[in-house]
Amino acid sequence: MNEWTLYRILLAAYFVLAAAAFAAIRFIPVPYGRHNRQGWGRQVKAYVGWMLMESPSFFVFAFFFFLEGGSAGAVGVVFLVLWEVHYIQRSFVYPFLIRNRQTRMPLVIILMAMTFTTWNSYLNSRYLFHFSGGYSSKWLTDPRFLLGAMLFVSGLAINWHSDRILRRLRRPGEQAYLIPRGGFFRFVSCANYFGETIEWAGWALATWSLPGLGFAIWTVANLGPRARSHHLWYRRHFPDYPKNRKAYIPFLV
């Protein structure tokens, strides 16, 4: 079996498992953060878990970029920068911004997430830098790239700003959850998830690729049900929770 055949099998499985993940997470919230619970085996400190989960995305994508020996061209460099800006923050900055260093998550969830991030990064980077045959520099002025890049940067900004609001809700050492306010939290319970979804929808458009589309679908499959779980949790725990807020997408869901 050559790599292209293996790649197509992995890509097809990627789409199929996204549907399965959506169904599973819809009924069984992934046990970390406010949904953490016993019965999932050994627990690891959350900031360590976040580094382990997210860092394969940083390393795998960079590996396949440099494997091509710089032949990816200007467009490839732009894709590398967009991807790595997100994952430098998510892998090596965000974990150290978590205020409660005693928060833990199950090791099995970390291992599952590492499998996904490795798989996802391979599919995206190998296509962009090898199987696509390369993008012409004219792609940088294509409306699909321009709109996609704009959505990516906008989603990144929303995601980072929303995370900042959540961090400032509690003082160092505090563990109680509070109602987030401001920014896109005026419209949805999970503004950080909304921002990340906009980000990867922009990636799918900017790359105009099946693995990019797959990542956008996986983002919705993972974050959509979790946003719903968060939304219901807020409503159960806060009688004064804003009734006009949606869970995930402003004015819609």
C-alpha positions as CSV (number, residue, x, y, z in Angstrom):
1,M,0.0,0.0,0.0
2,N,1.5,3.4,-1.0
3,E,1.1,6.5,1.0
4,W,-1.6,8.1,-1.3
5,T,-3.8,5.0,-0.8
6,L,-3.3,5.1,3.0
7,Y,-4.0,8.9,3.0
8,R,-7.3,8.4,1.2
9,I,-8.3,5.7,3.7
10,L,-7.4,7.9,6.6
11,L,-9.3,10.9,5.1
12,A,-12.5,8.8,4.5
13,A,-12.3,7.5,8.1
14,Y,-11.8,11.1,9.3
15,F,-15.2,12.1,7.9
16,V,-17.0,9.0,9.1
17,L,-15.7,9.3,12.6
18,A,-16.7,12.9,12.8
19,A,-20.3,11.9,12.7
20,A,-19.7,9.2,15.3
21,A,-18.0,11.7,17.6
22,F,-20.9,14.2,17.3
23,A,-23.4,11.5,18.3
24,A,-21.2,10.3,21.2
25,I,-20.4,13.8,22.6
26,R,-24.1,14.8,22.3
27,F,-25.0,12.2,25.0
28,I,-21.7,11.8,26.9
29,P,-19.9,15.1,27.7
30,V,-16.2,14.6,27.5
31,P,-15.0,14.5,31.1
32,Y,-12.7,17.5,31.6
33,G,-13.3,21.0,32.9
34,R,-16.7,21.4,34.6
35,H,-17.8,18.0,33.2
36,N,-14.9,16.1,34.8
37,R,-16.0,13.0,36.8
38,Q,-14.6,9.9,38.3
39,G,-14.6,6.5,36.5
40,W,-12.2,7.5,33.6
41,G,-9.0,6.3,35.1
42,R,-5.9,8.1,36.1
43,Q,-6.0,11.9,36.1
44,V,-3.3,14.4,35.0
45,K,-3.0,18.1,35.8
46,A,-5.0,20.0,33.2
47,Y,-2.2,22.3,32.1
48,V,0.1,19.3,31.4
49,G,-2.8,17.6,29.5
50,W,-3.4,20.7,27.3
51,M,0.3,20.7,26.3
52,L,0.3,17.0,25.5
53,M,-3.0,17.2,23.6
54,E,-2.3,20.2,21.4
55,S,1.5,20.1,20.8
56,P,1.3,17.2,18.2
57,S,-0.5,19.8,15.9
58,F,2.4,22.1,16.2
59,F,5.2,19.5,15.6
60,V,3.5,17.4,12.9
61,F,2.5,20.3,10.8
62,A,6.0,21.8,10.9
63,F,7.6,18.5,10.2
64,F,5.7,18.0,7.0
65,F,6.4,21.6,5.9
66,F,10.1,21.2,6.3
67,L,10.1,17.7,4.9
68,E,9.3,19.3,1.5
69,G,12.5,21.3,1.7
70,G,10.9,24.7,1.2
71,S,9.0,23.7,-2.0
72,A,5.7,24.8,-0.5
73,G,6.2,28.3,-1.7
74,A,4.7,31.6,-0.4
75,V,1.3,30.1,0.1
76,G,2.6,27.2,2.0
77,V,4.5,29.6,4.3
78,V,1.3,31.6,4.9
79,F,-0.6,28.4,5.8
80,L,2.2,27.4,8.1
81,V,2.1,30.7,9.9
82,L,-1.7,30.7,10.3
83,W,-1.7,27.2,11.7
84,E,1.3,27.6,14.0
85,V,0.1,30.9,15.4
86,H,-2.9,29.1,16.7
87,Y,-1.1,26.1,18.0
88,I,1.8,27.9,19.6
89,Q,-0.7,29.8,21.7
90,R,-2.8,26.7,22.3
91,S,0.1,24.3,23.1
92,F,2.6,26.5,24.9
93,V,0.9,29.7,26.1
94,Y,-2.7,28.8,27.0
95,P,-1.8,25.9,29.4
96,F,0.3,28.3,31.5
97,L,-2.6,30.8,31.7
98,I,-4.8,28.3,33.5
99,R,-5.2,29.8,36.9
100,N,-6.1,26.8,38.9
101,R,-3.1,24.5,38.6
102,Q,-4.8,21.7,40.5
103,T,-7.5,21.1,37.9
104,R,-7.1,17.6,36.4
105,M,-8.3,15.6,33.4
106,P,-8.3,11.9,32.6
107,L,-5.2,10.5,30.9
108,V,-7.3,8.5,28.5
109,I,-8.9,11.7,27.2
110,I,-5.4,13.2,26.7
111,L,-4.3,10.1,24.7
112,M,-7.4,10.1,22.6
113,A,-6.9,13.8,21.8
114,M,-3.3,13.3,20.9
115,T,-4.3,10.6,18.5
116,F,-6.7,13.0,16.8
117,T,-4.4,16.0,16.7
118,T,-1.6,13.9,15.1
119,W,-4.1,12.4,12.6
120,N,-5.6,15.8,11.8
121,S,-2.3,17.6,11.4
122,Y,-1.0,14.8,9.1
123,L,-4.0,15.0,6.9
124,N,-3.9,18.8,6.6
125,S,-0.1,19.3,6.3
126,R,0.5,16.4,4.0
127,Y,-2.2,17.5,1.6
128,L,-1.1,21.2,1.6
129,F,2.6,20.6,1.2
130,H,2.6,17.4,-0.9
131,F,-0.5,15.9,-2.3
132,S,-2.0,19.2,-3.5
133,G,0.8,19.7,-5.9
134,G,1.4,23.1,-4.5
135,Y,-0.6,26.4,-4.6
136,S,0.3,29.1,-7.1
137,S,1.2,32.5,-5.5
138,K,-1.9,33.8,-7.3
139,W,-3.9,31.9,-4.7
140,L,-3.1,34.7,-2.2
141,T,-5.3,37.0,-4.1
142,D,-8.1,34.5,-4.7
143,P,-11.4,35.6,-3.0
144,R,-11.7,32.2,-1.3
145,F,-8.3,32.6,0.3
146,L,-8.9,36.3,1.2
147,L,-12.3,35.6,2.8
148,G,-11.0,32.4,4.5
149,A,-7.9,34.2,6.0
150,M,-10.1,37.0,7.2
151,L,-12.5,34.5,8.9
152,F,-9.5,32.7,10.4
153,V,-8.0,35.8,12.0
154,S,-11.4,37.0,13.2
155,G,-12.2,33.7,14.8
156,L,-8.7,33.6,16.4
157,A,-9.3,37.0,17.9
158,I,-12.8,36.1,19.2
159,N,-11.3,32.9,20.7
160,W,-8.4,34.6,22.4
161,H,-10.6,37.4,23.7
162,S,-13.2,35.0,25.0
163,D,-10.6,32.9,26.8
164,R,-9.3,36.2,28.4
165,I,-12.8,37.0,29.7
166,L,-13.1,33.5,31.2
167,R,-9.7,33.7,32.9
168,R,-10.6,37.0,34.5
169,L,-13.7,35.7,36.1
170,R,-11.7,34.1,38.9
171,R,-8.8,35.1,41.0
172,P,-5.8,32.8,41.2
173,G,-6.7,29.7,43.2
174,E,-10.5,30.2,42.9
175,Q,-12.5,27.3,41.5
176,A,-16.1,28.4,41.4
177,Y,-17.6,29.0,38.0
178,L,-19.3,32.3,37.3
179,I,-21.4,33.7,34.5
180,P,-19.1,35.2,31.7
181,R,-20.1,38.6,30.4
182,G,-18.9,40.8,27.6
183,G,-17.6,40.2,24.1
184,F,-19.5,37.5,22.3
185,F,-20.7,36.1,25.6
186,R,-23.5,38.6,25.2
187,F,-24.9,36.3,22.5
188,V,-23.7,32.8,23.4
189,S,-22.6,30.7,26.4
190,C,-19.5,29.5,24.6
191,A,-18.0,32.4,22.8
192,N,-14.6,30.8,22.8
193,Y,-16.0,27.8,20.9
194,F,-17.8,30.0,18.5
195,G,-14.5,31.8,17.7
196,E,-12.7,28.6,17.1
197,T,-15.4,27.4,14.8
198,I,-15.2,30.6,12.7
199,E,-11.4,30.0,12.7
200,W,-11.5,26.6,11.2
201,A,-14.3,27.4,8.8
202,G,-12.0,30.1,7.5
203,W,-9.2,27.5,7.2
204,A,-11.4,25.2,5.2
205,L,-12.2,28.1,2.8
206,A,-8.6,29.5,2.6
207,T,-7.1,26.0,1.8
208,W,-10.1,24.9,-0.3
209,S,-9.3,21.3,0.6
210,L,-11.1,18.2,1.9
211,P,-8.9,17.9,5.0
212,G,-9.6,21.6,5.7
213,L,-13.3,20.9,5.4
214,G,-12.9,17.8,7.5
215,F,-11.3,19.8,10.3
216,A,-14.1,22.4,10.2
217,I,-16.7,19.5,10.5
218,W,-14.7,17.9,13.3
219,T,-14.7,21.3,15.1
220,V,-18.5,21.5,15.0
221,A,-18.8,17.8,15.9
222,N,-16.7,18.3,19.0
223,L,-17.5,21.8,20.2
224,G,-21.2,22.0,19.2
225,P,-22.4,19.3,21.6
226,R,-20.0,20.5,24.3
227,A,-21.4,24.0,24.0
228,R,-24.9,22.6,24.5
229,S,-23.7,20.8,27.6
230,H,-22.1,24.0,28.9
231,H,-25.3,26.0,28.2
232,L,-27.5,23.5,30.0
233,W,-25.0,23.5,32.9
234,Y,-25.2,27.3,33.2
235,R,-29.0,27.2,33.2
236,R,-29.1,24.6,35.9
237,H,-26.6,26.4,38.2
238,F,-27.6,30.0,37.7
239,P,-31.3,30.9,38.0
240,D,-30.5,34.4,36.7
241,Y,-28.7,33.2,33.6
242,P,-29.5,35.4,30.6
243,K,-32.5,33.8,28.9
244,N,-31.7,35.4,25.4
245,R,-28.3,33.7,25.1
246,K,-27.8,30.9,22.7
247,A,-25.4,28.0,23.3
248,Y,-23.0,28.2,20.4
249,I,-24.0,30.3,17.3
250,P,-25.4,33.8,18.0
251,F,-29.1,34.1,17.4
252,L,-29.4,30.5,16.1
253,V,-28.2,27.6,18.3
